[in-house]
Each structure stands twice: as structure tokens, then as C-alpha cells.
Amino acid sequence: MTVFVLLLGFPGVGKLTIAKELASLLSAKIVDNHWFNNPILRLLDDAAPLPKGVWEYTGRVRQAVLDAITAYSGPSGNFIFTHAGVEGDERSMRTYQQFFDAAGQCAAVFVPVRLLCAEEELARRVSSPARRDHLKTTDVETSRNRSQQAVVLDIPHQHALTLDVTFMSPSESAAAIRDHVVTCLANGS
């Protein structure tokens, strides 16, 4: 069976790092959220705030990639996606729905995984200078505010997993997700 894993979590939680570990365990391709965002964000000046409507363009890029996946991926095409979804945010919900719909079109088992991390550890991770090279946020104060005021997107789904990665290594996190995916696949769609 084909599986689509969606790693949900705040910036800095380790979505891409965990995805890299998980990809080899599931023989899956990674499709990181920055693939959709960066082609558009690189066109803009560095000034904040971002222009109104910019995320609609990244959503179009995302949809084009998902359309290509549904058109061209084979029956054993496993994918791991990343998304920084926030509970109560309409755009986050639309993005989640794009992934869910693509999984359905590919007859893939859809496994949403919420990655949680304690505020101080998340602030430490987000402050890494290497993140800036990939147009990822390094703003510690924004990270702390997000941790205090928002919740990672949490949509009820039969295969959902919530994993606190505060004290887990990327390989431990990936192994836990792999074990969950194996259980989901054993139980069918």
C-alpha cells in the first residue's frame, strides 16, 4: 500500500530533519513545505511583513506539485510532506485538505503526524543560523509567542499521531512514526 505521511509542526520542531530520517525507513520521497514557499518568497524583498495574498501563490505551487504526484506517481509512491499548520487558521486547513485529497486520489493511506516541542527547546532550535539559508524563520520571540498563543493543527483522523519530540532525536522520532505507519498499513485504509 502507498502511504502519505504529513508532518505537522511549528517552525523549528524538526519536520524536515525527521522527514529525512523517516524517508529511508519508508522508502518515501520528501516534499518539504519550503519547496512551495521558497520559489515565491525568493521573489520578494527581505522587508517584513509579507505582502497580502502571498500565501495564495504558494498554495498554487503546492497544488501543482500535488497534481503532478497524483498524475505520475506509481502505486508504490510513498511520500512525506511537511506543513506548519496552526489550529483555527483557515489557510492551514485548506493546505491540510490539499494533502488529504491528494492521498485519496492516489488511494494512499494518509497519516497526519503532529510534532510538538516544549517552548524553550523550540526557541533554541529555531535560532539556528543555518535555517536562514533556507528562508526559514530564526526569530526566537515569534517562536515563543507562537508556542504560547497557538496550537499545532489537530484534525481528528483515524491514523493521526501526536508525538512530543522535545527530548527525542530525529532517528528516535522517525522510528516511532515508522512503527505507527506500519500499524496503520496493517489495519488498512
N, C-alpha and C positions, 0 to 999 in steps of 0.2 A: 504494500500500500504506500501511496505517496503521503508525505506529511508536510504541512506548512506550519512552522513554529514562528510565533510573533512574540518577540521580546519587548516588553513594555517597561519603561522606567525613566526616571528623571535624568537629565544630563549629568554625566559623571558616574552613574551607577555601574557602568561596565558592560553595556549592551553589546558593543562591537567586540570587545575583548572576550566576553563569554561566547559570543557567536563564533568567533574563530576557533575556540576550543571545541565547541559543540559540532561544528561543521564536519570535522574529521570523524566524530563519533557517529554521525547520522548519514555520512556521505551526502551532505547537503551543500547547496550554494548559498552564499550570504548576499543579501540585498539590504545594505545599510541605508538608513534614512538620509544620510548625507549625500547619497547618490542622487536623491531627488532635490534636496535643498541647495547643495553647493553650486550646481550649474546656474541657478538663478541668483543666489547670494553673491557669487563672484562678479556678477554684472553690476552690482550696486557699490556706491561709495561706502566707506567704512563708518559713516556717520549713523548714529542711532537717533531716534528709533527707526525701525524698518518701515518702508512705505506701506500704506494701507493697501491691502489686496495682494501683497507679495506671496502669501501662502497659497492663494488660489492657483498661481503659476506652478508652484512646487507640486500641488495636487494633480495638475495636468501631467507633469513629468512622471509622477508616481503611477498614474493611471495608464500612461503609455507603456511603462515597463511591465506593469501587471498584465496588460493586454498582450504584450509580446510573450510573456510567460505562459498565459493560457493558450495562446496560439501555437507556440513552438516547443514547449517543454514536453518531454516524453512521459510515459506512465510511471517512471521511477524517478521523476524530478522532484527531489526534496529541496525545500527552501527554508532559510531562516531570515526573517525580516526584523528590523528594529524600528521602534517608534516611541517617542517621548510623550505619550498620551496623558492627558490630565482629565480627571473626573469632572463632569459638569461642563466641559468645553465642547461646543458643537463641532468644531473643526476636528478635534481629536476623535470624536465619534464617527464622523464621515470617513476619516482615514482608516479607522478600525474596520469600518464596513467595506471599504475597498479591498482590504486583505481578506476578510471573511468571504466576500463574494468571489474573489479570485480562487480561493481554496475550493469553494463549491463548484466553480466552473471546471476545475481540474480534478474533481472527485477526490480531493486530498483531505486527510484528517487534519483538522485545524486545532492547533494547541496554543492558546494565548498564555503567556507566562509573565506575571508581574514581578519585577525585580525591585525589591525595597532595600534601603540602606539608611542607617542612622545619620542624622543631620551632620554631625561633626565629621564623620568619615566621608560622607558625600562631599562636603566642603573641601576636605583635603584632596579628594580625587579630582574634583572639578578644577582645582587650582593648578594642575599640571600644565606647564608651558607648552608641552608637545600638542596639547589639544588645539591651541590657537592655529597651528599649521594646517589643521583640517577644518577650519572655520567653526570650531566647537567653542562654546562659551567657557570662559575661565573665571567668570565673575562669582566670587565666593559669597558676596552679600545677596545676590539674586538667588543663588543656590539655597542659602539659609532661609530666605523669605519663602521660596517655593516649598521647602520642606515643612515650614510652619503653617502655610496657608493653603496648600493644595494637596491633592491625593492622586496617586498614580491611577490611571484609568482602570476601572474594575467592572467589567461586564460579565454577568453570570454566563458561564458556558460549561458544558459537561466535561470538557477537557482542561479547564482552567487550572493553573498552578500559581500560587503566590510563594515567592522564595525570598527570604531575607538574606542578602549577600554581604552584609556588613562584615562578618568575620569569616567568610568563605573565600577561598582562592578561586580564580576563574575556572581552573580544572575541576575543583570540587563542585562548583555551581553547574558546570556543563554536565558532569556525571549525574547530578541529581535531576537535571532536566531530561537527559537521555533516558534515565530509568523511568521517569514519568511518561515520556513519549512511548517507550516500549509498552508500558501498561495500557496506554490509550490505544495503541495499534492492536494489542491483543484483544481488546474489548470491541474493536471495530469502530466504524464511524459513528 
